[in-house]
């Protein structure tokens, strides 16, 4: 009938996907998935996104980051060559109000977007998609999962970069090493260094 048949279903082979990032960034892959699929997430809040996509709870597992204890004795902080090691990219992003105004989203959603961005430092068990859905509902905007998940993914990428710059900017002392690509200068660049490309 022209529909996609996955080898996992045809041969009855389980497929296990380990999601390290929010599933909203993988909507296309999740919409076209084998029936014989199991998913693990490292953030419990991400289960709500998968629930909204109709993925059966029996196929979901919570797999937080973990590892064995260190083999060698841990050096005291005073003896370490690096005080803070940050692994990841840091993009240059505009201030929240400017970014929201330029965002390619329906005008009626902008206030909800501002609300979610403003909550970026709150301690919450909610992921970005859940916060956005709630903010839209509070403003009387009917949910549209495809629109909302795509918008939540965009918001999360923005707030992650915003928070990274804010966090590194708050560290005024110590030797900071960033392993990743950095747009522009690091805050307190005199005590920091970048191992990746710096534009």
N, C-alpha and C positions, 0 to 999 in steps of 0.2 A: 504493500500500500504506500510505499514511498517514505515511510517513517524510519528514523534512525534506529538501528539495532546495535547495541554495544556488545563487544566481545565478552564483557563480564557477565551479561545476562545470557547470551547464547551458550556460553560454556559453564555458566553457574560458578563464576570466580568472583569472590568478594573484592570490592575495590575500597580501599581505605584512604581517605584524604585528611591530612592534618593541616588545619587552618591556623596559621600564626597571626594573620591579620583579620580584620573585620570582614565577614562574608559579603558585606555590601560592595566590596571591591571585586567580587567574582560573580556578579549576577548572571552573566552570559553562560558561564560554565555550569552554574547551578540550575539554570533553566533547562539545560540539556545534559541530564545526568542519567547514569544507569539505575535501574531499580535496585540492583545489588550493591548499594553504596552505603558505606559507613563513614561518618565524619566525626573528627574530634576537634575541639576548640580549646584555646589556652585562656580565654576570657569567658567566664560563665555567662556574662551578659550577651554574648554573641549567639547563645542558644535561641534568644528571642527572635533574632533575625531569621534564623533557619526555621523556627516555628511558623513565622509569618509566610515563609515561602512554601509551607506545606510539607516539609520534610519530617517524616515520622520520628517521634522521640526515641523509639527503639534503635534508630540508626545514629543517634547522637551520643557522644561521650565527652566528658570534661577531662582534659589532659594538660594540667598546668605545667609550666616550666619547672624542671628540677634537675638535679645532678648529684654525683657522688661528693662526699667531703673531700677537701684538698688533700693531696698526698704529702706535699711538702709543708713544713711550718709556714704560717702566714707572716709576712714581714710587718713589723710595726709601721704605722703611717709615716712616721718621721724618716724612715729609711727607704721609702718608695720613690722611684723616679717620676711616677705619675700620681697626682692626687685624685684627679677625676678623669676617667676614660669614657668618652661618649662614642658609641658606634652607630652611625646613621648619617643620612644626608640632611643638610639644613638649607632650605630654600629661602630666598628673600621674598617676603610677602608684605602687602600694604596693610595699613591699620584696618581694624574690623569694619568701621563705618564705610570707608572707601571701598573695601573689598566687597561688602554686601551690596552696595549700590551698583557695582560693575558686574555682579554675579548674573549669569544668564539663567534666571529663574522667573516665574510669574511674579508680578508686582505684589500680589496679595500674599505671597509666601515670605516676603522679605522680613517682616516683623518677627515671624517665627524663627527665621534663620538668625537674626540678631540675638534673639533670646537664647538660642542654643550656643552660639559662639560666646556669649557673655558668661555662660555657665562652665566654661572650659576648666576652671580650677576647682569647681565644687567636687566634694567627695560624693560620688554617686555610683550606684550599682547599674545605672542605666547606660546603655551604649548610645551613640549618636543617633541611630535610627529611631530608637525608642523615645529619646528626648524630642526629636523633631516631630514624630507622630503626635505626641502629647501636646506640643506647642501649637501644631496646626489644628488639632481638635479644639483646644481652648479658644481659638480664634474663629471657630465655625467653618473651617475648611475641611471638606470631605477627603478622606484618605484615598490616595492613588498610589498603590505600592510601587509600581515601576518608577514613577516620578519621585516618590519620597525616598526610595532606597538610593537612587542615583544622586539625589541632592544630598542625602546623608553622607555618601562617600566623598563628595566634593567638600562638604563642611569638615569632615574628619581630616582629610589631607591638609586643609588650610589650618585648622586649629593645632594639628600636630606640629607644623612648622612654626606657627606663632608661639606655641608653648616652649618649643625647643630654644628659640631665641630668648624668650623671657626668662627661662630657667638658667641658661648659660649666662645671661646678663646679670642675674642675681648673685652669681658666684664671683665675688670681687677679689678673692685670694686663692692662692694655690696654682699648681701647674695643671692645665687642662689640655688634654690631647683629644682631638676629634678624628676618628677614622671614618672618612666619608667625604662626599663632595659638599662644598660650602659656597653659597652665593654671597659675595661681598665679604666684609670683614667680620670676624668674630667679636662679640663684646669683650672688652678687656683683652684685646689681641696681644698685648705685651706679655701676658702670662700664659697664652694659649698657642697651640700649634695644630696644624692640619696635615694629615698624612695623605689625603686624597686631593683631587683637583679643586682649586680655589679660583672662582671666577669674579 
